[in-house]
């Protein structure tokens, strides 16, 4: 007796949308929280209409706003993993692959976690399906490129800051005793209000006590 093919239309999908933006720039360039959620909900409705999916309601959106994709240490990502362990989710949908992770190792761990809990992953922009071997390979390749882009951006930022430092320019941050020059914001000038305080409480104390450590403990 042959086994009857499984009717996937009768399977109840417990769908979770995962949404993330890390910067205001991303939000302005079309990856806003609202745009991502709308795309996910349209995709789910298409699956209902054209594939006959039965979808459990409500569809929860796990939203990490202002969180980097360089690791998985994000509040709503942790909530999503907890709910997957509790069998509340069996399909995860995200607009783009880098919304889930920009780190290859993290994504591989995440993919293994999904597979262990029989959770499907749909990535809308790249049109990848983790149940397809070719799609899985392409997904990992794109993640590698995303990780390389993040590292290159970090190197360029560091090089730019070093170049500014060599030119005597300020890279930002609070430096006691100095303020930004109103006529040239890239440079610092002595803050007259704090200068006397610092001289009295540090340099004079250093000369009197003989060491930086003693001046700090004063």
N, C-alpha and C positions, 0 to 999 in steps of 0.2 A: 504494500500500500504506500503510495507516494504521499509525502508531506504536502499539505496545502500551502500555497504561497501566503506569506503574511500580508494582511491588508493594513498597510501603514496609515491609511486614512482613518482607521479606528483608534489609532494610538493617540492618547491625550498628550499634547505637548505642554509642558510647564515651562514657559519661555521667560527668560530674563534678558533685558537689554543692558549692555554695559556701555557707559558713556564717560568720556574724560576730555577735559581741556586743561592744558597746563599754563597757558598765557592768554592775555587779552588779544594778542595778535592772531592766534588761532581762531578765537571767537569771531574776529572781524573778517577772517578769510573764508568763512563758510562752514567751519566746524564747530559752531556754537552748540551749547547743550541742547537748545531747542531744535536746531536743525538735525542733530544726531538722533534725537528721540523721534522726531517726525519721520525720518527715513526708516527707522526700525519698525515703527507702527505700520507704515505703508507696506513694508515687506511682509509682516505678519498677516496683514489683511489680504495680500495677494496669495499667500499660502492657503489661507482659508478659502478664498474664492476659486482659485484655479487648481489647487491640489487637494482640496477637501479636508484640510487639517482641522482637527478638533483641538482647540486651544483653551487651556484653563485660564480663567480670569480671577483676579486682575493680572495684567502683565507688569511685573515690577521693573522699574528702571534703577539700576545701581549707578549712581552718579558721583564721580570724583572730580570736583571742580578745583582748579588750581593745583593739580597734582602732577608731578613729572612721571613719565613712563619709563624712567631708567631702572626702576625696581618695582616689586609687587607690594611694597609696604604702603598700601593705600587703604583707608578705612572701608570704603564700599567694596573694594576688591576682596578684602577679608570677609565682609558680610556675605558676598556672593559665594565664596568658597565654603563658608559655614552652611549656607542654605543648600548647596550642592551635596554636602555630606549628609544633610538631613533629608535628602531626596525631595526637596521642594522645587528643584530645577532639573530639567533634562535637555534643554536647548539654550545656548547662550548666543546672543546676536550682538554684533558690534559694527559700527559703520566702517571703520578702517582697522587694519591690522595693528598699526602703531598706537591705536587707542587702547588696545589690550596691553601691549608691552613693546618697548624699543630695545629690549635686551634678549639676545638669542637664548642664553641659558635659562633665563626666567620663563620665556615662552615655552621652551621645551618641557620644563617642569610643569607649567600650567597645562600644556597639552597632555602630558602623562596623567596629570590629576583628572582632567576631563575624561580621558579614556578609561581610567580605572573606575569612574563613577558612571560610565555609559552616557556621557553628556556630549551632544553634538555642538559644533561651533560653526556659526555662519558669519562670514566677513563680507559685507555688502559691496564695498567699492572694488575690492580685488576679486570678488566672486569665487572665494575659495571654500572648499568643503573638506573637513579633516577626515572624512571617511574615504576620500579618493587619494591614492598614493601620490599621483602626479601633483595634485593640488597641495598636498602636504609638503612635498619637496619645494614647490614654488613659494609656499608660505615661509618656510625656513630661510630660503634665499633672500626674500624681501626683508625679513627681520635682520639678517646679517647686514644688508645694505643700510637699514635704518640705524643699526648700532654703529656702523662705520661713520655715518653722517653725524651722529651725536658726538663721537670722539673727535672727528675733524673740526667740528664747530668749537669744541672745547679747546683744541690746540690753537685754533685761530684767535679765539678770545684771549688766551694766555699770551700769545705772541703780540697781540695788539696792546695789551696792558703793559707788557715788558717794554715795548717800543715807547709808549707814553711815559713810562718811568724814566727811561734813558733820556728823554727830552725834558725831564723835570716837570712833567704834567701830573696832575692828580687823578687817581683812578676811582675816587669816591670813598665813602666811609667817613667815620668821625675821628678826627685827629685833634686831641686836646691841645689848645693853644694856638690853633690855626683856623681860619675860615676861608671860604671860597672868595677869590678876588672878584668883586662885582664887575670890574672892567674886563676881566679875562677869567671866566669860570673854570677853565682848565688848570688854573694855578692857585696856590694857597698863599695867603698872607698872614702875618702874625695877628692874632686876636688880642687887642690891647687890654680888654677886660680880663682875659684869662692869663695873659702873659705874666703879670705880677704875682698872681696866685701860684702859678707853676714855679716861678723863680723862688718864691718864699718857701713853698711847701715841698719842693723837690731839690732843686739845685743847691739852695742854701743849706737844706738839711743834709744833703749828700756831702757837702764840704765840711759840715760840722761833725757828722757821724762817721764819715769815711768809707761808706759802702752803699750800693744801691739797695741791697736787702734791708739794711737798717733804716734807710729812708722810707722804704715801702711799709715797714712795720710801724712807722711813727704814727 
